[in-house]
Amino acid sequence: MSGDLKAKVQGWLKTIGLTPVDQNDPQAVWHLAIDYPVRSGHQLHLVSPKDHPSAVVVVSGTEVSHEHREAFDKLDDDGKDEFLWEFRRTINSVHVDFGLKGAEGPLDCPSHFQITSTRYEDGLTLDSFAQTLGAVFKTELAAIWVIQRHLAPRSFGGGRFDFRRLGA
């Protein structure tokens, strides 16, 4: 069954225009990496865990940069709380699960976050599979935007860009 599932997933990935690359993973029946979106350089991983061979777990992980964690450390407690609430609300989506590393206390910035979605073979179609890839990627992207909004160095005069009229 798992070999059939891998072949089905590989076929769907090719239909979507993606190129799956086998990964060596002793914890998995099979593990594929893809560039998602196509030719973006961003990787998603698709894993069939040994303990659930009828499942496909779509995984994306992001490390919070040293610069972003330093910016977080400079925030007052209210700023930290505001960032963390928005960040957690963003990654707490109906369509995905998440994991945080490095955040032990209530006002700790995570050093890494992971977005996953587990799909089982009996309910998997090309359409639902494609939507799952998009849900994992878009949730991760939304979380990155929250990090950028709160923790990225500001430019253009403190985060504001003043438009000037050019010409007459």
WOKAKA-V549850 format. One record per residue. N is the residue number from 1. PHI is phi in degrees with one decimal (* if undefined). Layout:
n:N phi:PHI
n:N phi:PHI
This chain:
n:1 phi:*
n:2 phi:-66.8
n:3 phi:-64.3
n:4 phi:-65.2
n:5 phi:-64.2
n:6 phi:-61.4
n:7 phi:-62.3
n:8 phi:-63.8
n:9 phi:-63.2
n:10 phi:-60.1
n:11 phi:-63.8
n:12 phi:-63.8
n:13 phi:-60.1
n:14 phi:-65.9
n:15 phi:-61.1
n:16 phi:-72.9
n:17 phi:100.2
n:18 phi:-104.7
n:19 phi:-113.5
n:20 phi:-74.5
n:21 phi:-122.7
n:22 phi:-62.5
n:23 phi:-119.7
n:24 phi:-82.1
n:25 phi:-146.1
n:26 phi:-66.3
n:27 phi:-85.6
n:28 phi:-123.7
n:29 phi:-67.9
n:30 phi:-152.8
n:31 phi:-148.0
n:32 phi:-119.3
n:33 phi:-115.2
n:34 phi:-135.6
n:35 phi:-87.6
n:36 phi:-135.5
n:37 phi:-60.9
n:38 phi:-51.1
n:39 phi:54.2
n:40 phi:-93.9
n:41 phi:85.6
n:42 phi:-90.6
n:43 phi:-104.3
n:44 phi:-114.3
n:45 phi:-118.0
n:46 phi:-121.8
n:47 phi:-128.6
n:48 phi:-106.4
n:49 phi:-66.6
n:50 phi:-58.2
n:51 phi:-82.2
n:52 phi:-142.9
n:53 phi:-66.3
n:54 phi:-94.4
n:55 phi:-110.3
n:56 phi:-121.9
n:57 phi:-104.0
n:58 phi:-93.2
n:59 phi:-130.3
n:60 phi:-140.0
n:61 phi:-124.8
n:62 phi:-134.7
n:63 phi:-89.9
n:64 phi:-79.8
n:65 phi:-63.7
n:66 phi:-57.2
n:67 phi:-64.2
n:68 phi:-69.2
n:69 phi:-67.9
n:70 phi:-63.9
n:71 phi:-62.9
n:72 phi:-60.7
n:73 phi:-60.7
n:74 phi:-81.9
n:75 phi:-71.6
n:76 phi:-74.6
n:77 phi:-59.6
n:78 phi:-65.5
n:79 phi:-65.4
n:80 phi:-62.2
n:81 phi:-62.1
n:82 phi:-61.7
n:83 phi:-60.7
n:84 phi:-62.9
n:85 phi:-64.1
n:86 phi:-65.6
n:87 phi:-61.7
n:88 phi:-65.8
n:89 phi:-60.8
n:90 phi:-68.8
n:91 phi:-85.5
n:92 phi:-88.9
n:93 phi:-105.7
n:94 phi:-60.5
n:95 phi:-91.0
n:96 phi:-140.1
n:97 phi:-114.8
n:98 phi:-141.1
n:99 phi:-138.6
n:100 phi:-120.9
n:101 phi:-121.3
n:102 phi:84.7
n:103 phi:-115.3
n:104 phi:-87.5
n:105 phi:-103.7
n:106 phi:-66.0
n:107 phi:-119.6
n:108 phi:-98.7
n:109 phi:-82.8
n:110 phi:-66.5
n:111 phi:-89.9
n:112 phi:-157.3
n:113 phi:-135.2
n:114 phi:-129.8
n:115 phi:-112.9
n:116 phi:-136.5
n:117 phi:-146.8
n:118 phi:-103.1
n:119 phi:-121.3
n:120 phi:-107.1
n:121 phi:-53.5
n:122 phi:-68.0
n:123 phi:-118.2
n:124 phi:-94.9
n:125 phi:-126.4
n:126 phi:-57.2
n:127 phi:-62.3
n:128 phi:-67.2
n:129 phi:-64.3
n:130 phi:-62.4
n:131 phi:-65.5
n:132 phi:-65.9
n:133 phi:-56.1
n:134 phi:-63.4
n:135 phi:-63.5
n:136 phi:-64.0
n:137 phi:-63.7
n:138 phi:-68.0
n:139 phi:-67.3
n:140 phi:-62.0
n:141 phi:-62.6
n:142 phi:-61.4
n:143 phi:-66.0
n:144 phi:-62.6
n:145 phi:-63.5
n:146 phi:-63.6
n:147 phi:-60.1
n:148 phi:-60.6
n:149 phi:-62.2
n:150 phi:-92.8
n:151 phi:-121.6
n:152 phi:-79.1
n:153 phi:-60.4
n:154 phi:-82.3
n:155 phi:-131.4
n:156 phi:57.6
n:157 phi:72.8
n:158 phi:80.1
n:159 phi:95.6
n:160 phi:-111.0
n:161 phi:-112.3
n:162 phi:-90.7
n:163 phi:-83.0
n:164 phi:-120.2
n:165 phi:-74.6
n:166 phi:-106.4
n:167 phi:84.1
n:168 phi:-73.6
